[in-house]
Amino acid sequence: MVPMSVVLACDLGGSSFRAALIDRRGEPLAEQAVAGPALDDHLDRSEVAAETWWALLLEAAGRLAREAPALFARIEGIAICGVTRTQIFIGHDGRALRPALTWKDARAGEAAARLRAKLGDHPEAGRINAFHPLARLAWLAEAEPERFRALARVLEPKDYLNDRLTGRQASDPVSMARLVACAQPGAASPLATLGLSAAVIPTLLAACDRVDPVRAGLPAPFDILAGIPVFCGGNDSWAAAAGLGALRAGYAYNISGTTEVLGVLGPEEVEAEGLITVDWGGLWHLGGPSQNGADTAAWLAGLLGGSGPVGARIEELLAGPRDPQPLIFLPYLQGERVPYWNPALRGAFIGLNRRHGPTDLAYAVLEGVACLNRIVLERAEAALGRSVGEIRFGGGAAANPVWAQIKADLCGRPVVVGKAREAGLLGAAIIAWTGLGHFPSLAAAQEALAGTDRRYAPDPARQVAYDALYALFRRSEQALAPISADLAALAQDPGPLPGLAAARPMP
């Protein structure tokens, strides 16, 4: 029997696009995932054509329409959530001026340094780094001045898709927080430093606000959804936290997808070194995204070979014998955002001996990411002056019980895995059902729909061993950071190293 209605919930991730038809109980009745987009990455560059995301949305929604046509015809609302710290520069004709700069792009590092000097003691100056949207605008002005002069708006990926669906450019205050902080009125505005006004920021709406209805004349399958409301949505971390039931003071959340995100929610605004402080609608978020996560495990699985899904491959690696002497892994394979904001950091295995094998490497990778979780958690709790009761854990890595237990033991906090297999999709559904009026508030929708599945309590015996390993991890970070910077510099001008000649362009 077909239910009365569903919503179309979408989660635009770093390595896949997921879409689901979810009913009022929070149950996904049909779900599709499309791999991609393929990023254009080279050294500190990371780009993707925004049109690629539109193609992924059409593909994922098209599969749903073919799989469950009766359900698809009963869609009441649409909500898209997705990756953040990714800018799409829109011209006055409403089209993207160039490929989007993804969360990994670090080309704005030098422009950020010059911008900080210009801003002086402005409150936002200390946050300006290679990943900051204002620094990327400064880079655009220097590297591509014609495109900069043609700039009308800055959108994030889910905003771009909402615009394609509705014809209206809008965003939410959380996703645009850093640009909003640069747009206070007057000549002293950081945006004005670049000759820009607040007009580059789209209309700001709450996550549950309607952007507009789906417009007529769109390609299939949206041609049959004309008039259906599209809700503003939020970034992937915010949506996943809602899907985990963690949007409440005193909770922490950890999303381990393509990248790792850890945040703590508190009742008041506080600052902590290297962490992002953002008003999440009456709750203050402290934490933010790193550059690593389940993708780091995927890197290891690919490096060691084997076949099958990454999750199954990691489980195989963890099942082998482990050497008594642990390894330390610094997980900075792509530089780092929170809490260091340093694109020049590099990864390392430390302490290798002749007995170490694939199982030791796998444990080291999982423990290295968990050590980074602990750094963020410690800084957030110190700033708040209190400890969190538990960490709600979601994302692909949450399916691995070994990793969940490692996080609990290393962080010293219970780790609770959410009931929803895809917390971001459930978060998007919570937005849509709340926007449609089926729940009086996000809090009520979260309480009704976001359940928990498994709980991992810290093991006191393992905590002692992990405290010692964590101390060595911190010492290793400090010792190797200067070497990382020198190695990153070598990549810009590597000289006559073996194996590089074929990769260089001919004169």
N, C-alpha and C positions, 0 to 999 in steps of 0.2 A: 504493500500500500504506500503510495507516494505521500510524504508529509505535506502540510499546507504550504510551507515556504522554507527557503534557505537563503543564505547570503553567499556571495562570491568573495572569499578571503584570499588574498595573495601576499606572498612573502618573497621579495626580490633579494636574493642572497648574493654572496660574493662569487659562488661557483654554480648556482642553480636557481631556477625560478620555480616556485611552488604555488599551486592554486588548488583550492578545495571548495566544495559546496558543504556548508556547515549549518546544521539546524539550530533551533533555539535552545537545545540542551547542550550545545557545544560539541556535538558529534559530527565528525567529518563523514559524509555519506558518499562522497566521491572525491578523489584526490589525484593530482597529476604533478609530476616534476619534470622539468626540461633542463638539461645541462647547459651551462653557459652563464654569462657570456665569456668568450675568449678574450682575455685582456692583451693589449699590446704593451708588453713590459720589456724594458731594456735599461739596465743600470738603474738610474733614479727616475725613469719615466714609467708611468702606468696610465694608459688611456683606454677608452672604449667608446665606440660610436653610440650615442643615445638611441639611435634608431634600432640598435640591436635589442635593447630592452623592450621596445614596442613589439618587435617580432617575437620575442619570447612570451610576452603576454598573450598575443594572438594565438601562438602555438599551444600554450598551456590551457587557455580558455577553450580553444577549439577542440582539444582532446576531451575536456570535460563535457562539452556539448555533444560530442559523438558518443561518449561512454554513457552518459545519463541525460538524454534529451528532455525527458519529462521533468527531471529535477532542475535542469538548466532553465527551463521555461518558467520556473517558479521563483527565480531569484528576485529578492525584494530590495537588496542593496549591495553595494560593492565597496570594499575597503582594501587598500594596498599599503603595505608597510615595506620598508626596505633599507638597504645599506645607506649609511650616512657618511659624512666627511668626503663627499663626492660631488663635484660641482659641474653643472651643465650651464654653459654660457649661451644665453638666448639673445638673438638679435631682434631688431624692431619688426622684422617680418614674422616673428614667432618661431623661427627655426634655430636649431643649434648652430653656433658659429664655428665650432670645431669639436673634435672628440672630447668627451667628459674626462676630467682629471679624477682618477679614482683615489680611494683612501690610502693607497700606497705611494702615490706620486710625490717625489721629494725634490723636484726641480726648483721649488720656491725657497730653498734654504738660504741662498745668498740675498735674495730679495727681502726675505723675512728679517735678516740682520740689519739691512739698511732701513727697513720700515720701523723696526724697534727704535733705532736711533732718532728717527723723525718724530715718533710719538712721545718720546721723553717719559714723563711720569704718568701718562694716561693709564687708567686701571687695566685696559686691555693689552697694554704693551708687553707685559710679562707673559702673556699667553700666545704671542705671535711666534709661530714656528713654521716649518715647511708645510705642515698639514693644515694650517689655519686658512680659512677662505679669503681673508683679506690679503694674506701673503701671496696666495695664488692669483688674486686679482692684480697685485703688484707685479708678479711675474708676467702675467698676460700683457700688462702695459709695457713692460720692457722688451719682452721677446716677440710679441705679436701686436704691435701698436694699432694696426688697421682693424684687427678684430676687436681690440679693446675699445676703440672709438665707436664701433658698431654695437656695443653691448647695451642691452635693454634690461635684462633680468638675469638673476642667478637662481637656478632651480636645483633641487636634489632629485635623484632618480624617481622616487614615487610621485613627486610633484610633476615631473615631466610626463609620466604616464597618466596622471589625473588630467593634465592639460590636453593630452591626446584624446582622452575619452570625452571630455566636457567642453573643451575650448576655453577654459578659465585657468589662469595661473594663480596658484595659491600654495601656501605651505603652513606649517605649524610652528609655534614659538620655540619648541624644543629643538627641532631640526635646524632652525635658523638662529639659534641663540647667539652664536659668535658674531654673525653679521649684525644682528640687532644691537649687540653691545657696541658695535662700531658706528652706530647711526644716530647718536643723540643729536639734537638740533644744534646748529651753529657752525662757525668756521673751524672750530677745534675738533670736529668730528673726524675720527680716523678715516671714514669713507671720503670725506672732503679732502683729506691729504692726497688721495689719488684722483681728485677731481670728480668724484662720484657723489650722488645723492642717495637718500633712502629709497628712491624709486627703483633701484636695482633689486630691492627685497620685495617679493610678491606679497599679496594680501595674506595676512596671518589669520588662521582659523584654529579653533580647538580641534583635537583629533576626531571628535565625534560630530563636528559640524559638517553640513552638506557643502560640497564644492559647487556642484550643479548636477543636473541630470545627464545621463549619457546622451550625446547628441545623435541626431539622425545622420544616415549616410556613411556610417563606419563599416569597415569590412567585417565579414563573418568571424566569430559568432556574435559580435556586439551589435550587428544590424537588428537583431531581434530583442535587444535590451534598451532601445531608445526610450528615454524617459525615466529609467531606473536611477535612483539617487546614488551618487558617488561621494563617499565621505573622505575627509582630508587625510586620515591615517596618521601614522607616526613613523619614527625611525625604527630600525629592526630591534635595537636594544629595548626601547620603550615598549614596543608591542610584545616582545618575548617576556619581559618582566610581568606585563599584565597577564599573559597566557600562563605564567607560572604562579600567579597569585601573589607576587612579590611587591606590588605597588601599594605598600603600606609602611609606615614608619617603623624602624627597628629591624627591617629585613634587608638581607643582601641577596643579590642574584648573580649567577654566573652562566653566561651563554658561551658554549664552546662549539662554534661552527667553523666557517672558513677562518675567522679570527676569534680571539678570546675577548670577552667583555665581562668585567666585574664591577658592580656598583653597590653602594649602600644607600638606603633611603632614610632621611632624617626629617625632623619637623622644622628645623631652622637652617638658615644659610651659614655654612662654614667653608673655609678654604683649607686645602692641603696641597703640599708641594707635588706638582706633576699630575694632579687629579683634576677632572672636570667638575665644576660646580654648576648645576643647571636647575632652574625651577621646573619641576615636572608637574605643574598644576597644583600647587599647595604642598607638595612634597619636594624636598631638596635632594637632588641626586649628587653623589660624590663618588667618582670612579671614572670608568670609561674604557674605550677599546684599545686592545693591543694589536700588534701586527701578526700574531701567531695564534695557534689554537689547534683545532682538529686538523687543519691544513698542515701543521707541522708533523702530525702523525702520518698524514698521507705522504708527505715528503719522505719520511723514513721508510714507509712501506714500499714506495717506488724505488728508493735507493737500494734496498735489500733484495728486491725482486720478489717473485712469487706471483700468484694469480688470485683472483677473487676480489670481492669488495674490501675496501680499506679496513672497515671495522672488523671483519672476520680475519683479515691478515694480522692485525694488531693483536687480536686474541690468540692467534697461533704463536706469535712471537713471545707473548707474555707467559705462555704455558711451558716454555723451556726452562732449563736449569739456570739459576742466577749465581754469579760469583759472589763470595762473601764481601769483597771490596766494591762498594758502589761507585758509579760514575757520576760526574756532574755534567749537566747539559745546559748551556746558555741558549735560550730559544730564539735568539735575535737574528733569524735568517733573513729578514727583510727590514732591518732597522727596528726601531720601536717607537710607538706612540706612548700611551699611558704606561708607566709614569715618567718616562725619560724624554720623550719627544726628540729623539735623536736618530735620524735616518742612517747615521754612519755606524751604529752598533752592529756587531756581527756575532754569529753563533759559534759555539765550540763544544766539543766533548773534552772533558778534563779528567785525567787519571787513568787512561787506558793502560791495561796490562795484557800480556799475551793470552791470558785465559778468557778475556772478555769476548762475548759473542753477541749475536742478534738480540737475545733476550735482555742482556744488560743494556744495550742501546735503547731498546723499547722502554724499559723502566726509566732510564735516565731522561728520555724525552717527556714522558708523562710527569715525572717528578719535577723537571725543570719548569714546565708550564705551571704546575701547582705552586712552585716557589714564587713565581711572578704573581700568581693570585694572592699569595700571602703578603707580599710587599704592598700591593694595593689595599688589601683588607686592613693591614696594620696602620697604614697612613690614614685611611678613612676613619677607623675606630678611634685613633688618637685625636683626630680633629673633632670628632663628635663627642668625645669624652665618655663613650659607652661601647660595650660590645654588642654585636648582633646576636640574635637568638639562633639563627640558622641561615644557611645559604641555599636558596632555591636554584637548582641546577637543570639546565636544558641545553638543547642543541644535539648534534649528532653524537658527541662524545658521551652524553649522559646515558647512552645505552650500554656503556662499558662499566660494569660494576667495580672492576679493579681501579679504574681512573677515579670514579666517584669516591671510593674508599681512600685513595691516595690524597685527594683534595681534602677530605675530612680530617685525615691524620696530620697532614702538613699545616693546614689552617687552624686546626684545633676547634672546629665548629661542626655541628651536624650538617650534613649535606642531604638535601631532600630533592628527589627527582620528581618533576611534575608528571601528572597523569597524561597530559597531552604529548603525543610523540613529537609534534611540531608546535612548539609553544608560540612561535611567531604567527602561524596561521590562526591559532586560537585567539591570540591577541587581536589580530585583524578582525576576526568574527565578533569579538567582544565590542570593538569599536562600532562595527556596523549595526549590531543588535541594539546597542545603547543609542546610537544615532537615530534608529528607527522608532525609539520610544518603548521598546519591549522591556527595558530595564530603566529605573529612574536615575541611575548614575553608573559610572564606570566601576565604582567600588561594589555596588550591588551585583553588577554583571560578573565581576571577577569572583565575588564570593559564591555565586551560583554555578559558575562554569569551570573555574580553575581548580581542579582537584590535585591531590598528590598521590604518588604511587609507592616509592621506596625511600627509606630513610637510612642513612649511613652515619653511625655515631663514631666519633674519634676513638681510636684504640690507644689507651694510655701508654702501653709498652712501645708501640711504634712511634708515638709522639716524641719520646726521648731520643730515639735514633734520628728522627727527622729534624729535630731541633739542631742536632750536630751537623747534619747534612745542609740544612738551611744556612747556618753560619758560614760554612765553606762556600756555598753558592754566592753569598754576598761578598765574600772576600775575592772570589773569582771574578765577579762582575767588575769590581774596582780595579783589579790587576790588569784585566784584559781590555778595558775600554780604550786606553790609548793605542793599543795595538790594532784594535778594530778600526779606529780612525785612520791609522796609517795604511792599513790594507784597503780601506774604501778609497783612499786617495790614489793608491796604485792603480785601481781599476779605471780611473780617469785617464791615466797615461801609463799603461802597463809596461812599455818598453818591449824589447825583443824576447818576450817569454815564449818558450816552445808551445806550439799548438795554436797560437793566436793569429798567425799570418793569414790563414785561410779565412778568418772571420772579418778581416779588415777590408774596407773598400779599396779597389785598385785606384792608383793615382790617375 
